[in-house]
Amino acid sequence: MRLRTYSIATVALVSVFPLATPLQACCDDFWSCVGAVASGGLTCAVESLINSINTLIQNVGRLASTLGQQAADVVNLAKSELNGAANDLRNLAGQAEGDFNAAAQLAQSVLNEASRPQVMVPHVAPGVTAAAGTAGTRMATAGVQPPGVRAGATAALAKPAAVGAVGAGTGVRMDQIPADPQEVTDALRRAKDAIDALRPDVTQPINQVRQFATQAEQQAASAASSAANIAQTALLAPLQTLGNMLTDLVNHPEHLFDPSKIVDDAITQITSQAITTMTQVHDAVMQQAKGTLDQAQRPIQDALDRASVAKKIADAMQKVQHSRTKASCDALNSLVPRQRLDVRAFVTHVAGAAPAPGIQALNLSQHRTMALAPFNRTAASRLTARTAGTQMGAKLKGPWQEFKRIQATAPKVDPAAKPRVDAEISRRFAGKSGPAAEAEKQAMLNEARTRFAKDPALLRKVEAMLDNDPVIRGHQGGPHGPAVREQ
């Protein structure tokens, strides 16, 4: 075991600290057990304090030497999450662009299909007699006109019959009433024009989002080089000062029980500063870049809203083309107002309009959630940077709290220390008496004077303990000698 030279001159100070958990003994060889017994356990307390301070010194050294790397880790985290947020925004922009283009293509396809010549089949309403219906169908199929009727008059005759049948309550559902072909064409064309008019209002915010994302990445990369230096400037000097304080405690153990708060305040300050500093490192990378990225939040939501509006209109167009009913045509007309609206009012109108049957309702609030998601990454990385500072502080605070616990614990001798000392003395003096016992005692005193030379107070206690040991005195022929020898 290494030589222990810790002073016990300040043992009186121990009484001012409250009693805590008994200390674990440091008695691991004969002389350390002698010192523990002679000092009432104070040498073990001092050794434990020195050990905790040495651990703290090592942690301070590691923090100082790895400060640059830890700051670089926070910088890389900030850059990574900023770049991730930028990519998320690009992906949302791509999604909005793809959705709008798909809606525009669908609208054009529907309009093209509606513009092709249609084979017109006269509508026969329920309620007309089966014979008349059969005859009408046969005439329409064969292209034969009723006698005395011009060729163009057939449809005119057939249509009033259909409307009349409905008006007569023949059971035809209102959503099955056929739309006028010209009204269908007009509604589809107006809807397609409305989607085409939206294109610049979708393209512009998408381009803005991509521009802001790229600019933010460039700003983060530019700020990264100087951000890492913040930690060196803010923490290196205080860490070095703290290391000097702790080394001084190791070199002057008599100060270990000093109730001064200088070191305690220094550690508290550095612990708090580590958290603040790592957050500042993160913010130095993020601040300007995030400000730029924040400008993309409104445009990306606009792009998503407008692309969804285009999709809702295109879906309603497709519904009209497939069903060609008056209900679906009216729904499309109400979706695309004839009065010109600015883009935000138009989006609000389309989003709030009741969808045609089979068309999915539009919920713009989900776009707000989607637009916020990329920015949640930057907020989360800031918390992670703060955690990195907390972990740095824990490397100082943990050992220091252990030091304070030991410092506040009343020294106590391990119950096994005294029996170990007695057993070793009995072994050394076994079979010796008179001059031989005196020589052994003198050898022990000489060794004690060497081991405890730097702690005169402890040395005096050890000398007194050896002088008064009953086993040693008994082997020297002292007053207890006969009784010891009989044992």
C-alpha positions in Angstrom: 0.0 0.0 0.0 1.2 3.5 -0.7 2.4 5.7 2.1 -0.3 7.9 3.6 0.9 11.3 4.9 -2.5 13.0 5.5 -2.5 15.4 8.4 -5.0 15.0 11.2 -4.2 18.4 12.8 -7.7 19.6 11.9 -9.5 16.6 13.5 -11.3 19.0 15.8 -13.1 20.5 12.8 -14.8 17.1 12.2 -17.1 17.6 15.1 -18.8 20.6 13.3 -20.1 18.3 10.5 -23.3 16.3 11.0 -23.1 12.6 11.4 -23.8 10.7 8.2 -23.2 7.2 6.9 -20.1 5.5 8.5 -17.1 5.6 6.2 -15.8 2.4 4.7 -12.4 1.6 6.3 -9.2 2.1 4.4 -7.4 -0.5 6.5 -5.7 -2.7 4.0 -2.3 -3.3 5.6 -0.8 -3.2 9.1 0.4 0.4 9.1 -2.8 1.9 7.5 -4.7 0.0 10.2 -2.4 1.4 12.9 -3.0 4.9 11.5 -6.8 4.3 11.3 -6.9 3.1 14.9 -4.6 5.8 16.2 -6.5 8.7 14.5 -9.9 7.4 15.3 -10.6 6.7 11.6 -9.6 10.2 10.4 -6.9 8.9 8.1 -9.5 6.8 6.3 -11.7 9.8 5.9 -8.8 11.9 4.5 -7.9 9.1 2.1 -11.5 8.9 0.9 -11.6 12.6 0.4 -8.3 12.5 -1.5 -9.6 9.7 -3.7 -12.7 11.7 -4.6 -10.7 14.8 -5.3 -8.3 12.8 -7.5 -11.3 11.5 -9.4 -12.6 15.0 -9.8 -9.2 16.2 -11.0 -9.1 13.5 -13.6 -12.6 14.4 -14.8 -11.6 18.1 -15.0 -8.6 17.2 -17.1 -10.7 15.1 -19.4 -13.3 17.8 -19.8 -10.6 20.4 -20.6 -8.8 18.1 -23.1 -12.0 17.0 -24.8 -13.8 20.3 -24.7 -13.2 21.0 -28.4 -14.5 17.6 -29.3 -17.6 17.9 -27.2 -18.4 21.3 -28.6 -17.8 19.8 -32.1 -20.3 17.1 -31.3 -22.9 19.7 -30.4 -22.1 21.7 -33.6 -22.5 18.5 -35.7 -25.8 17.7 -34.0 -27.1 21.2 -34.8 -26.0 21.1 -38.4 -27.4 17.6 -38.8 -30.8 18.5 -37.5 -30.9 21.8 -39.4 -30.0 19.9 -42.6 -32.6 17.3 -41.7 -35.3 20.0 -41.2 -34.3 21.6 -44.6 -34.6 18.2 -46.3 -38.0 17.6 -44.6 -39.2 21.0 -46.0 -37.9 20.1 -49.5 -39.7 16.8 -49.3 -43.0 18.6 -48.4 -42.4 21.0 -51.2 -41.9 18.1 -53.6 -45.1 16.5 -52.2 -47.1 19.7 -52.8 -45.6 20.0 -56.3 -46.4 16.4 -57.2 -49.9 16.7 -55.8 -50.6 19.9 -57.8 -49.2 18.5 -61.0 -51.2 15.3 -60.6 -54.4 17.4 -60.0 -53.7 19.6 -63.1 -53.1 16.5 -65.2 -56.3 14.9 -64.0 -58.2 18.1 -64.7 -56.8 18.2 -68.3 -57.6 14.6 -68.9 -61.2 15.1 -67.7 -61.7 18.1 -69.9 -60.2 16.3 -72.9 -62.6 13.4 -72.3 -65.6 15.7 -72.0 -64.7 17.6 -75.2 -64.8 14.4 -77.3 -68.1 13.9 -79.2 -70.6 11.9 -77.1 -73.1 9.3 -78.4 -76.4 10.8 -77.1 -79.0 8.3 -75.9 -82.4 9.8 -75.1 -83.2 9.6 -71.4 -86.4 7.6 -70.6 -87.8 8.4 -67.2 -89.5 5.8 -65.1 -93.3 6.0 -65.2 -93.6 5.9 -69.0 -95.4 2.8 -70.2 -93.3 -0.2 -71.0 -94.6 -0.2 -74.6 -93.8 3.4 -75.1 -90.4 3.0 -73.6 -89.7 0.0 -75.8 -90.9 1.8 -78.9 -89.0 4.9 -78.0 -85.8 2.8 -77.4 -86.4 0.9 -80.7 -86.8 4.2 -82.6 -83.8 5.8 -81.1 -81.7 2.7 -81.8 -82.9 2.4 -85.4 -82.7 6.1 -86.0 -86.4 6.1 -87.2 -88.3 9.4 -86.6 -92.0 9.4 -85.7 -94.2 10.4 -88.7 -94.4 14.0 -89.5 -91.5 14.9 -87.0 -88.3 16.4 -88.1 -85.0 14.7 -87.3 -83.9 17.3 -84.8 -87.1 17.3 -82.9 -86.8 13.8 -81.4 -84.7 14.9 -78.5 -86.9 17.9 -77.8 -89.9 15.6 -77.5 -88.1 13.1 -75.3 -86.6 15.6 -72.8 -89.9 17.1 -71.6 -91.2 13.6 -71.1 -88.3 12.9 -68.7 -88.6 16.1 -66.8 -92.3 15.7 -66.6 -91.9 12.3 -65.2 -89.6 13.5 -62.4 -91.9 16.4 -61.6 -94.8 14.0 -61.4 -93.1 12.2 -58.5 -92.2 9.1 -60.3 -89.5 8.1 -57.8 -86.4 9.5 -59.6 -83.8 10.6 -57.1 -82.7 14.2 -57.4 -79.0 13.3 -57.5 -79.8 11.2 -60.7 -81.2 14.0 -62.7 -79.0 14.4 -65.8 -77.1 17.6 -66.3 -77.3 19.6 -69.4 -74.2 18.7 -71.5 -73.3 22.3 -72.2 -73.5 23.1 -68.4 -71.2 20.1 -67.8 -68.7 21.4 -70.3 -68.8 24.9 -69.0 -68.4 23.8 -65.4 -65.4 21.6 -66.2 -63.8 24.3 -68.2 -64.1 26.9 -65.4 -62.8 24.4 -62.9 -59.8 23.6 -65.2 -59.1 27.3 -65.5 -59.2 27.8 -61.8 -56.6 25.0 -61.3 -54.4 26.6 -64.0 -54.7 30.0 -62.3 -53.4 28.4 -59.1 -50.2 27.2 -60.6 -48.1 30.4 -59.9 -49.5 30.5 -56.4 -48.2 27.0 -55.8 -44.9 27.3 -57.7 -43.9 30.5 -56.0 -44.0 29.3 -52.4 -42.4 26.0 -53.4 -39.5 27.8 -54.9 -39.3 30.0 -51.7 -39.2 26.9 -49.5 -36.3 25.4 -51.5 -34.5 28.7 -51.5 -34.8 29.1 -47.8 -33.7 25.5 -47.1 -30.5 25.9 -49.2 -29.8 29.3 -47.6 -30.3 28.0 -44.1 -27.9 25.1 -44.7 -25.2 27.5 -46.0 -25.6 29.7 -43.0 -25.3 26.8 -40.6 -22.2 25.5 -42.3 -20.7 29.0 -42.2 -21.5 29.5 -38.5 -20.2 26.1 -37.4 -16.5 27.0 -37.5 -16.8 29.8 -35.0 -19.4 28.2 -32.8 -17.1 25.5 -31.5 -14.7 28.2 -30.1 -17.4 29.4 -27.7 -16.9 26.4 -25.4 -13.1 26.9 -25.3 -13.5 30.6 -24.5 -16.3 30.1 -21.9 -15.2 26.9 -20.1 -11.4 26.2 -20.6 -10.1 28.9 -18.2 -12.6 28.1 -15.4 -11.8 24.4 -15.7 -8.1 25.1 -15.4 -8.7 27.3 -12.4 -10.8 24.6 -10.8 -8.1 22.0 -11.5 -5.6 24.1 -9.7 -7.9 24.5 -6.7 -8.4 20.7 -6.5 -4.7 20.0 -6.9 -4.0 22.4 -4.0 -6.4 20.4 -1.8 -4.5 17.2 -2.6 -1.2 18.8 -1.8 -2.5 20.3 1.4 -4.8 17.7 3.0 -5.1 19.9 6.1 -7.6 22.0 4.0 -9.8 19.1 3.2 -12.2 19.8 6.1 -12.1 23.6 5.4 -15.7 24.7 5.3 -14.8 27.3 2.7 -17.2 27.5 -0.3 -14.7 28.6 -2.9 -14.4 25.3 -4.6 -18.1 24.5 -4.1 -19.0 27.8 -5.8 -16.6 27.2 -8.6 -18.0 23.8 -9.4 -21.6 25.0 -9.2 -20.7 27.9 -11.6 -18.9 25.6 -14.1 -21.7 23.1 -13.9 -24.3 25.7 -14.8 -22.0 27.3 -17.3 -21.5 24.0 -19.1 -25.2 23.7 -19.7 -25.5 27.3 -20.9 -22.4 27.1 -23.0 -23.4 24.0 -24.9 -26.8 25.6 -25.6 -25.0 28.7 -26.9 -22.8 26.5 -29.1 -26.0 25.0 -30.6 -27.7 28.3 -31.0 -24.6 29.9 -32.7 -25.0 27.3 -35.4 -28.8 27.5 -35.6 -29.8 31.0 -34.9 -29.4 32.7 -38.3 -30.1 29.5 -40.2 -33.2 28.7 -38.2 -34.4 32.3 -38.7 -34.1 31.7 -42.5 -35.8 28.3 -42.2 -38.7 29.8 -40.2 -39.5 31.9 -43.2 -40.4 28.7 -45.1 -43.1 27.8 -42.7 -45.9 29.9 -44.2 -44.9 29.2 -47.9 -44.8 25.4 -47.3 -48.2 25.5 -45.7 -49.6 27.6 -48.6 -48.2 25.2 -51.1 -49.7 22.2 -49.4 -53.1 24.0 -49.0 -53.2 25.1 -52.7 -52.2 21.7 -54.0 -54.9 20.1 -51.9 -57.4 22.6 -53.2 -56.4 21.7 -56.8 -56.8 18.0 -56.0 -60.3 18.6 -54.5 -61.4 20.5 -57.7 -59.9 17.9 -60.0 -61.6 15.1 -58.1 -65.0 17.0 -58.3 -64.4 17.4 -62.1 -63.8 13.7 -62.5 -67.0 13.0 -60.5 -69.0 15.3 -62.9 -67.5 13.6 -66.0 -68.4 10.1 -64.7 -71.9 10.8 -63.4 -72.9 13.7 -65.6 -75.7 14.5 -63.1 -77.1 17.9 -62.3 -76.1 17.4 -58.6 -72.5 16.8 -59.3 -72.4 19.7 -61.8 -73.9 22.0 -59.2 -71.4 20.8 -56.6 -68.6 21.7 -58.9 -70.0 25.1 -59.7 -70.4 25.9 -56.0 -66.8 24.7 -55.5 -65.5 27.1 -58.2 -67.3 30.5 -57.7 -67.9 32.6 -60.7 -66.7 35.7 -58.9 -62.9 36.1 -58.9 -61.4 35.7 -55.5 -57.8 36.3 -54.3 -55.9 33.1 -53.7 -56.3 32.9 -49.9 -60.0 33.6 -50.1 -60.3 31.1 -52.9 -58.4 28.4 -50.9 -60.6 29.1 -47.8 -63.8 28.9 -50.0 -62.8 25.6 -51.7 -61.7 24.0 -48.4 -64.9 25.0 -46.7 -67.3 24.0 -49.5 -69.3 20.9 -49.0 -67.7 18.2 -51.1 -69.7 16.4 -53.7 -70.7 12.8 -52.8 -67.7 10.5 -52.9 -65.2 13.4 -52.7 -63.0 13.5 -49.6 -63.4 16.5 -47.4 -60.4 18.9 -47.2 -58.8 19.5 -43.7 -56.2 22.2 -43.9 -55.3 21.9 -40.2 -53.3 18.8 -41.0 -51.0 20.9 -43.2 -50.2 23.1 -40.2 -49.1 20.0 -38.4 -47.0 18.8 -41.4 -45.4 22.2 -41.8 -44.4 22.3 -38.1 -42.8 18.9 -38.1 -39.4 19.9 -39.6 -39.1 22.7 -37.0 -39.6 20.3 -34.1 -36.3 18.7 -35.1 -34.4 21.9 -34.3 -36.2 22.3 -31.0 -35.3 18.7 -30.1 -31.7 19.2 -31.0 -31.5 22.2 -28.7 -32.7 20.0 -25.8 -30.1 17.4 -26.7 -27.3 20.1 -26.7 -28.5 21.1 -23.2 -28.4 17.5 -22.1 -24.7 17.4 -23.3 -24.0 20.3 -21.0 -25.8 18.6 -18.2 -23.7 15.4 -18.7 -20.5 17.6 -18.6 -21.7 19.1 -15.4 -22.5 15.7 -13.9 -18.8 14.7 -14.3 -17.9 17.5 -11.9 -21.0 17.5 -9.7 -21.1 13.8 -9.0 -17.6 13.4 -7.5 -17.9 16.7 -5.7 -21.1 15.6 -4.1 -19.4 12.4 -3.0 -16.5 14.6 -1.6 -19.0 16.7 0.4 -20.8 13.5 1.7 -17.5 12.1 3.0 -16.5 15.5 4.3 -19.7 15.7 6.3 -19.3 12.2 7.7 -17.9 11.8 11.2 -14.8 9.6 11.0 -15.3 6.1 12.4 -12.9 3.2 12.8 -13.7 0.0 11.0 -14.4 -2.6 13.7 -12.0 -4.9 12.0 -9.0 -2.5 12.2 -8.2 -3.0 15.9 -8.3 -6.9 15.7 -6.0 -6.8 12.6 -3.5 -4.6 14.5 -3.6 -6.8 17.5 -3.2 -10.0 15.5 -0.1 -8.5 13.6 1.5 -7.4 16.9 1.0 -10.8 18.4 2.6 -12.4 15.4 5.6 -10.1 15.5 6.2 -10.6 19.2 5.4 -14.3 19.3 8.3 -16.1 21.1 10.1 -12.9 21.9 10.8 -11.5 25.3 13.3 -9.2 27.0 15.9 -7.7 24.5 14.4 -9.4 21.5 11.0 -7.9 22.2 12.6 -4.5 22.9 14.4 -4.6 19.5 11.1 -5.5 17.7 9.4 -2.6 19.4 12.2 -0.2 18.4 12.1 -1.4 14.8 8.3 -0.7 14.8 8.8 2.7 16.2 11.5 3.5 13.6 9.2 2.4 10.8 6.4 4.5 12.2 8.6 7.5 12.4 9.4 7.1 8.7 5.9 6.4 7.6 4.3 9.2 9.6 7.1 11.7 9.5 5.0 14.3 7.7 2.2 14.2 10.3 3.8 14.8 13.7 0.4 14.7 15.4 -0.5 11.3 14.1 3.0 10.0 14.8 2.7 10.9 18.4 -0.6 9.0 18.6 1.0 5.9 17.0 4.0 6.1 19.3 1.7 6.3 22.3 -0.4 3.4 21.0 2.7 1.2 20.6 4.1 2.2 24.0 0.9 1.3 25.7 0.0 -1.8 23.8 -0.5 -4.6 26.4 0.9 -7.3 24.2 4.2 -5.4 23.5 4.6 -4.4 27.2 3.9 -8.0 28.2 6.6 -9.4 26.0 9.0 -6.8 27.3 8.3 -7.9 30.8 6.0 -5.1 31.7 3.2 -5.2 34.3 1.0 -7.4 32.1 3.8 -9.6 31.0 3.0 -12.7 33.1 -0.6 -12.7 32.2 0.2 -12.3 28.5 2.7 -15.1 28.6 0.2 -17.4 30.4 -2.2 -16.7 27.6 
